[in-house]
Amino acid sequence: MQKISKLLAATVVAALVAGPAAAGPQFTDVEGSHVGPIFDLLVMRPVGMIGLGVGALLWVPAAAMTAAVQPSEIGKPTEHLIKKPYRYVFSDPIGSH
């Protein structure tokens, strides 16, 4: 557990350090700029994975409540908590965020 918290802390520090450095004029969508894809791979995708995990945990009670109240709408929490984060992490092209 301590290794995970150290890894998470290192990721947050890297995001804080890389964020201002990447926010310069070279961060815009200029052809030939590789800051966008690198930032996407090193910061945005890991944050998206964390969001996917949190969404999966929140989906269980959200789906149960939706099924109890309005079973025909069960796809809404699934779409927002599971499918969108999954597409963000695994399906979207690198550098598109």
C-alpha positions as CSV (number, residue, x, y, z in Angstrom):
1,M,0.0,0.0,0.0
2,Q,2.9,2.3,0.8
3,K,4.3,1.7,-2.7
4,I,1.0,2.7,-4.3
5,S,0.8,5.9,-2.3
6,K,4.4,6.8,-3.3
7,L,3.6,6.1,-6.9
8,L,0.5,8.3,-6.7
9,A,2.4,11.0,-5.0
10,A,5.1,10.9,-7.7
11,T,2.5,11.0,-10.4
12,V,0.9,14.1,-8.8
13,V,4.3,15.8,-8.5
14,A,5.1,15.0,-12.1
15,A,1.8,16.5,-13.2
16,L,2.4,19.6,-11.2
17,V,5.9,20.0,-12.6
18,A,5.0,19.1,-16.2
19,G,1.8,21.1,-16.3
20,P,3.3,24.6,-16.2
21,A,6.1,23.6,-18.4
22,A,3.8,22.1,-21.0
23,A,1.4,25.1,-20.9
24,G,3.7,27.3,-22.9
25,P,3.1,28.3,-26.5
26,Q,4.6,25.0,-27.7
27,F,1.6,23.1,-26.1
28,T,-0.8,24.3,-28.8
29,D,-1.7,22.0,-31.6
30,V,1.2,22.9,-33.8
31,E,2.3,20.2,-36.2
32,G,5.5,18.5,-35.2
33,S,5.0,19.3,-31.5
34,H,5.4,16.2,-29.3
35,V,4.5,17.8,-26.0
36,G,0.8,17.0,-26.4
37,P,1.2,13.2,-26.9
38,I,3.9,13.0,-24.2
39,F,1.7,14.9,-21.7
40,D,-1.3,12.7,-22.7
41,L,0.7,9.5,-22.2
42,L,2.4,10.4,-18.9
43,V,-0.3,12.4,-17.2
44,M,-3.7,12.3,-18.8
45,R,-3.9,8.5,-19.4
46,P,-2.9,7.6,-15.8
47,V,-5.4,10.1,-14.4
48,G,-8.0,8.6,-16.8
49,M,-7.2,5.1,-15.4
50,I,-7.8,6.4,-11.9
51,G,-11.0,7.9,-13.0
52,L,-12.1,4.6,-14.6
53,G,-11.4,2.8,-11.3
54,V,-13.3,5.4,-9.3
55,G,-16.2,5.3,-11.8
56,A,-16.3,1.5,-11.6
57,L,-16.6,1.7,-7.8
58,L,-19.3,4.3,-8.0
59,W,-21.2,2.4,-10.7
60,V,-22.2,-0.3,-8.4
61,P,-24.4,1.8,-6.1
62,A,-25.5,4.1,-9.0
63,A,-26.7,1.1,-11.1
64,A,-28.5,-0.4,-8.1
65,M,-30.3,2.9,-7.4
66,T,-31.1,3.4,-11.0
67,A,-32.4,-0.2,-11.4
68,A,-34.6,0.3,-8.3
69,V,-36.1,3.6,-9.4
70,Q,-36.1,3.5,-13.2
71,P,-34.8,0.2,-14.7
72,S,-35.1,1.5,-18.3
73,E,-32.4,4.1,-17.6
74,I,-29.7,1.7,-16.5
75,G,-27.5,2.6,-19.4
76,K,-27.0,6.2,-18.2
77,P,-24.7,5.5,-15.2
78,T,-23.0,2.8,-17.3
79,E,-22.3,5.3,-20.1
80,H,-21.0,8.1,-17.8
81,L,-19.1,6.0,-15.2
82,I,-17.7,3.2,-17.3
83,K,-17.9,3.6,-21.1
84,K,-16.7,7.3,-21.4
85,P,-13.7,6.8,-19.1
86,Y,-12.9,3.5,-20.9
87,R,-13.0,5.2,-24.3
88,Y,-10.9,8.1,-23.0
89,V,-8.1,5.8,-21.8
90,F,-8.1,2.9,-24.3
91,S,-9.8,4.1,-27.5
92,D,-9.0,7.7,-28.1
93,P,-5.9,8.4,-30.2
94,I,-2.8,9.5,-28.2
95,G,-2.4,13.2,-28.1
96,S,-6.1,13.9,-28.7
97,H,-6.8,15.3,-25.2
